[in-house]
Amino acid sequence: MESVYLKWSGRGCHLHVSEEAFSREFLEKHHPLDAAFAVVEYVVKMVKPKLTGVAIGAKIENKMDLKRVFTLPLSLHRQLDYSCVCFKPSEIEDFDLSWANPENFEHKPVYRDFEKGEADELAEKALSTVGGYFKRVAPMPSGSVRSRGEETPRLGRFQVMALLQAARCFLLTRDVEKSKSFGLNRAIFYAWAKHRGVEAKKPPSGKGAVKPFEKPVEEKNVFHLGNEAAYLSEDGWLTIGNTKQTPQDYDNQIARRISEVIPYEEAWRRALEYLKKFPQEVLLDQQKFFNQVYKPVRDSFIETVYRETGLREQR
């Protein structure tokens, strides 16, 4: 494939498929995270058996890690005396660690080489074989809401995070549409950075911070909520990469799926009630919100509402 290149980061080699390898038509049908996850997962499944017994100690994995995402070409390793260099797969047998010497590196801008739509067929096959990212992160119950006598259905943490983040934003801004965008955006971000020890960088304190129950300041296309920040699209919705999260996306991916288990209006009301129990300093702090608000109920919130709603209906 013309669109494939390798990147030596200092402790390992990253195999990249150019984002330009996917056509506009393909991306209009599939979410970029679904495509990326499926392609990597499919390739891992295909090559892992062939590596057994061949490369001792080699590890290949489908892992999203912020520390690696921001390893840019020619950037310096934070611990080792190496720079990040790129080269073509055909050069792998010639590769030597001396290529990464910061004082005399050997690097080629091969990330500029791609063939538009080259990865479409692979991605379609991968999606049909292993499924997309959101299906794995947030598996949904099949069919409609189950009867009260059956096993309690469960949603993934993805929907719980989005719901609580949206409720958090609403309590601080009173902007329901922006809150939906924020909720979905944060759920995608935390799913992407789910591994422990990977944290979002906090924006500078002071200017741009949201005061309780005031609308956030939009400065240089950045949305601030307390000490947390996310990028905005030109039309004002939160965005990750080139994909924006609109209120309609929230309704389709979060509200509709919650409604398959319990009425969304009930889940929203209970989320607001739950968050109001916490001081505003907790809601305004990214880590305090995650650890004190979200984490204790991430696996039980929907189930609790489901059971309590059923008990109320039986009275």
C-alpha positions as CSV (number, residue, x, y, z in Angstrom):
1,M,0.0,0.0,0.0
2,E,1.2,3.4,-0.9
3,S,-0.4,4.9,2.2
4,V,1.5,2.9,4.8
5,Y,4.6,4.0,6.6
6,L,6.6,3.2,9.7
7,K,7.7,5.5,12.5
8,W,10.4,4.6,15.1
9,S,9.6,6.4,18.3
10,G,12.5,5.4,20.5
11,R,11.2,2.2,22.2
12,G,9.2,0.7,19.4
13,C,8.0,0.9,15.8
14,H,4.6,2.3,14.9
15,L,2.8,1.2,11.7
16,H,0.7,4.0,10.2
17,V,-2.0,4.1,7.6
18,S,-2.5,7.6,6.2
19,E,-5.8,9.2,7.1
20,E,-5.9,10.2,3.4
21,A,-6.2,6.5,2.4
22,F,-9.9,6.7,3.2
23,S,-12.2,8.3,0.7
24,R,-14.7,11.0,1.4
25,E,-17.5,8.7,0.4
26,F,-16.3,6.1,2.9
27,L,-16.0,8.6,5.8
28,E,-19.5,9.8,5.0
29,K,-20.8,6.3,5.8
30,H,-18.5,5.4,8.7
31,H,-17.1,7.1,11.8
32,P,-13.3,7.6,11.6
33,L,-12.9,5.9,15.0
34,D,-14.9,2.9,13.8
35,A,-12.7,2.6,10.7
36,A,-9.4,3.1,12.6
37,F,-10.3,0.6,15.3
38,A,-11.6,-2.0,12.9
39,V,-8.6,-1.9,10.5
40,V,-6.1,-2.3,13.4
41,E,-8.1,-5.0,15.1
42,Y,-8.5,-7.0,11.9
43,V,-4.8,-6.7,11.0
44,V,-3.8,-7.7,14.5
45,K,-6.0,-10.8,14.3
46,M,-4.5,-11.8,11.0
47,V,-0.8,-11.3,11.8
48,K,-0.7,-12.4,15.5
49,P,-0.6,-16.2,14.8
50,K,2.2,-15.7,12.3
51,L,4.3,-13.9,14.9
52,T,4.1,-16.7,17.5
53,G,7.5,-18.2,18.0
54,V,9.1,-15.9,15.4
55,A,9.6,-12.7,17.3
56,I,10.4,-13.5,20.9
57,G,9.1,-10.8,23.2
58,A,7.3,-8.9,20.4
59,K,4.0,-7.3,21.3
60,I,1.4,-6.1,18.9
61,E,-1.8,-4.5,20.1
62,N,-4.7,-2.3,19.2
63,K,-4.2,0.4,21.8
64,M,-5.1,4.1,21.8
65,D,-2.6,6.0,24.0
66,L,-2.3,9.8,24.1
67,K,1.4,9.5,24.9
68,R,1.9,7.8,21.5
69,V,-0.6,9.8,19.5
70,F,1.5,12.9,20.0
71,T,4.8,11.3,19.1
72,L,5.3,13.5,16.0
73,P,8.0,13.0,13.3
74,L,11.4,14.3,14.4
75,S,10.1,15.0,18.0
76,L,12.6,14.0,20.7
77,H,12.0,11.0,23.0
78,R,11.3,12.2,26.6
79,Q,13.8,9.8,28.1
80,L,16.0,8.3,25.4
81,D,18.4,10.1,23.2
82,Y,16.4,9.4,20.0
83,S,14.4,11.5,17.5
84,C,11.3,10.1,15.9
85,V,12.0,9.1,12.3
86,C,9.8,7.8,9.5
87,F,10.5,5.4,6.6
88,K,8.8,3.0,4.3
89,P,8.0,-0.7,5.2
90,S,10.3,-1.8,2.3
91,E,13.3,-0.3,4.3
92,I,12.6,-2.2,7.5
93,E,15.5,-4.7,7.0
94,D,17.9,-1.8,6.5
95,F,16.7,0.1,9.6
96,D,19.4,0.9,12.2
97,L,19.1,2.8,15.5
98,S,21.6,5.3,14.2
99,W,18.8,6.6,11.9
100,A,17.2,8.1,15.1
101,N,20.3,9.9,16.2
102,P,19.1,13.5,16.8
103,E,22.5,14.9,15.6
104,N,22.6,12.9,12.4
105,F,19.1,11.4,11.8
106,E,17.9,9.7,8.7
107,H,14.3,10.5,8.1
108,K,11.9,10.6,5.1
109,P,8.6,12.5,5.0
110,V,6.8,9.4,3.7
111,Y,3.6,10.4,5.5
112,R,3.0,12.7,2.5
113,D,2.6,9.6,0.3
114,F,-0.9,8.2,-0.1
115,E,-3.5,7.0,-2.5
116,K,-6.9,8.3,-1.9
117,G,-9.4,5.6,-1.1
118,E,-6.7,2.9,-1.0
119,A,-7.9,1.6,2.4
120,D,-11.6,1.6,1.7
121,E,-11.9,-2.0,0.8
122,L,-9.8,-3.1,3.8
123,A,-11.8,-1.0,6.2
124,E,-15.1,-2.3,4.8
125,K,-13.9,-5.9,5.3
126,A,-12.6,-5.1,8.8
127,L,-15.8,-3.5,9.9
128,S,-17.9,-6.5,8.6
129,T,-15.5,-8.9,10.4
130,V,-14.7,-7.4,13.8
131,G,-17.2,-4.5,14.1
132,G,-16.5,-0.8,14.9
133,Y,-15.0,1.0,17.9
134,F,-18.3,2.1,19.5
135,K,-19.7,-1.4,19.3
136,R,-16.8,-2.6,21.4
137,V,-16.7,0.3,23.8
138,A,-20.5,0.5,24.3
139,P,-22.3,-2.7,23.4
140,M,-26.0,-2.1,23.4
141,P,-28.9,-4.4,24.5
142,S,-30.8,-5.9,21.6
143,G,-34.4,-5.4,21.0
144,S,-36.7,-3.1,23.0
145,V,-36.9,-2.5,26.8
146,R,-37.2,-5.8,28.6
147,S,-39.9,-6.7,31.0
148,R,-39.2,-6.0,34.7
149,G,-39.0,-9.6,35.5
150,E,-36.0,-10.2,33.2
151,E,-32.4,-9.7,33.8
152,T,-31.5,-6.0,34.2
153,P,-30.1,-4.7,30.8
154,R,-26.9,-2.8,30.9
155,L,-25.4,0.0,28.8
156,G,-21.7,0.5,28.4
157,R,-19.8,3.2,30.3
158,F,-19.8,5.2,27.1
159,Q,-23.4,6.3,27.5
160,V,-23.1,6.9,31.3
161,M,-20.1,9.1,30.8
162,A,-21.8,11.1,28.0
163,L,-25.0,11.5,30.1
164,L,-23.2,12.7,33.3
165,Q,-20.9,15.0,31.3
166,A,-23.8,16.6,29.5
167,A,-25.7,17.0,32.8
168,R,-22.5,18.5,34.4
169,C,-22.2,21.0,31.5
170,F,-25.9,21.9,31.7
171,L,-25.7,22.7,35.4
172,L,-22.7,25.0,34.8
173,T,-23.9,26.7,31.6
174,R,-27.7,26.2,31.3
175,D,-27.1,25.6,27.6
176,V,-28.7,22.2,26.8
177,E,-27.6,22.0,23.1
178,K,-23.9,22.8,23.9
179,S,-24.2,20.3,26.8
180,K,-25.2,17.5,24.5
181,S,-22.2,18.3,22.3
182,F,-19.9,18.4,25.3
183,G,-21.2,15.2,26.8
184,L,-20.6,13.2,23.6
185,N,-17.3,14.8,23.0
186,R,-16.0,13.9,26.5
187,A,-17.3,10.3,26.2
188,I,-15.4,9.8,23.0
189,F,-12.3,11.4,24.5
190,Y,-12.3,9.3,27.6
191,A,-13.0,6.1,25.7
192,W,-10.0,7.0,23.5
193,A,-7.8,7.7,26.5
194,K,-9.2,5.0,28.7
195,H,-5.9,3.5,29.9
196,R,-4.9,4.5,33.4
197,G,-2.2,7.1,33.7
198,V,-3.2,8.9,30.5
199,E,-4.7,12.2,31.4
200,A,-5.9,15.3,29.5
201,K,-3.7,18.3,29.8
202,K,-5.4,21.1,31.7
203,P,-5.6,24.5,30.0
204,P,-4.1,27.5,31.6
205,S,-6.0,28.7,34.6
206,G,-7.7,32.1,34.8
207,K,-8.8,33.5,31.5
208,G,-11.5,31.6,29.8
209,A,-12.6,29.5,32.9
210,V,-16.3,29.1,33.4
211,K,-17.9,30.6,36.5
212,P,-20.8,28.7,38.1
213,F,-24.0,29.0,36.0
214,E,-22.4,31.3,33.4
215,K,-22.0,30.5,29.8
216,P,-18.4,29.4,28.9
217,V,-16.1,31.8,27.1
218,E,-15.3,30.7,23.5
219,E,-11.8,31.8,22.9
220,K,-9.8,30.9,19.8
221,N,-12.2,28.0,19.0
222,V,-11.8,26.4,22.5
223,F,-14.6,25.6,24.8
224,H,-13.7,25.9,28.5
225,L,-15.5,24.1,31.4
226,G,-13.7,24.8,34.6
227,N,-10.2,23.5,34.1
228,E,-11.2,21.3,31.1
229,A,-11.0,22.4,27.5
230,A,-12.0,21.0,24.1
231,Y,-11.8,22.3,20.6
232,L,-14.8,23.9,18.8
233,S,-15.9,23.6,15.2
234,E,-16.5,26.7,13.2
235,D,-20.3,26.5,13.9
236,G,-19.7,26.2,17.6
237,W,-19.9,22.4,18.4
238,L,-17.2,20.5,20.2
239,T,-14.9,18.5,17.9
240,I,-12.3,15.8,18.0
241,G,-10.0,15.8,15.0
242,N,-12.1,16.8,12.0
243,T,-15.3,15.3,13.4
244,K,-17.7,17.4,15.4
245,Q,-20.2,16.2,18.0
246,T,-23.6,17.8,17.4
247,P,-26.7,17.6,19.6
248,Q,-28.2,15.4,17.0
249,D,-25.3,13.0,17.3
250,Y,-25.8,12.9,21.1
251,D,-29.5,12.2,20.6
252,N,-28.7,9.3,18.2
253,Q,-25.8,7.8,20.0
254,I,-26.7,8.5,23.7
255,A,-30.3,9.5,24.3
256,R,-31.8,7.0,21.8
257,R,-29.8,4.1,23.2
258,I,-30.5,5.0,26.8
259,S,-34.2,5.0,25.8
260,E,-33.9,1.4,24.8
261,V,-33.5,0.6,28.6
262,I,-35.2,3.4,30.5
263,P,-37.0,6.7,29.4
264,Y,-34.2,9.1,28.6
265,E,-36.1,12.0,30.4
266,E,-36.0,9.9,33.6
267,A,-32.2,9.3,33.2
268,W,-31.6,13.0,32.5
269,R,-33.6,14.0,35.6
270,R,-31.8,11.5,37.8
271,A,-28.4,12.6,36.4
272,L,-29.2,16.2,37.4
273,E,-30.3,15.2,40.8
274,Y,-27.2,13.2,41.4
275,L,-24.8,15.9,40.3
276,K,-26.5,18.5,42.4
277,K,-25.3,16.6,45.5
278,F,-21.7,17.7,44.7
279,P,-20.2,21.1,45.3
280,Q,-19.5,23.3,42.3
281,E,-15.7,22.9,42.8
282,V,-16.0,19.2,42.0
283,L,-18.1,19.9,38.9
284,L,-15.5,22.5,37.7
285,D,-12.6,20.1,38.2
286,Q,-11.9,17.5,35.5
287,Q,-10.2,14.9,37.8
288,K,-12.5,15.4,40.7
289,F,-15.5,15.0,38.5
290,F,-14.1,11.8,37.0
291,N,-13.0,10.2,40.3
292,Q,-15.8,11.5,42.7
293,V,-18.8,11.7,40.4
294,Y,-18.5,9.4,37.4
295,K,-16.3,6.6,38.6
296,P,-18.4,5.4,41.6
297,V,-21.5,5.0,39.5
298,R,-20.2,4.2,36.0
299,D,-21.3,0.6,36.2
300,S,-24.4,1.0,38.3
301,F,-26.1,4.3,37.4
302,I,-28.5,3.0,34.6
303,E,-29.2,-0.2,36.5
304,T,-30.1,1.7,39.6
305,V,-32.5,4.0,37.7
306,Y,-33.9,1.0,35.9
307,R,-34.7,-0.9,39.1
308,E,-36.0,2.2,41.0
309,T,-38.2,3.2,38.1
310,G,-39.7,-0.4,38.0
311,L,-40.4,-0.3,41.8
312,R,-42.1,3.0,41.5
313,E,-44.3,1.7,38.7
314,Q,-45.3,-1.3,40.8
315,R,-46.6,0.8,43.7
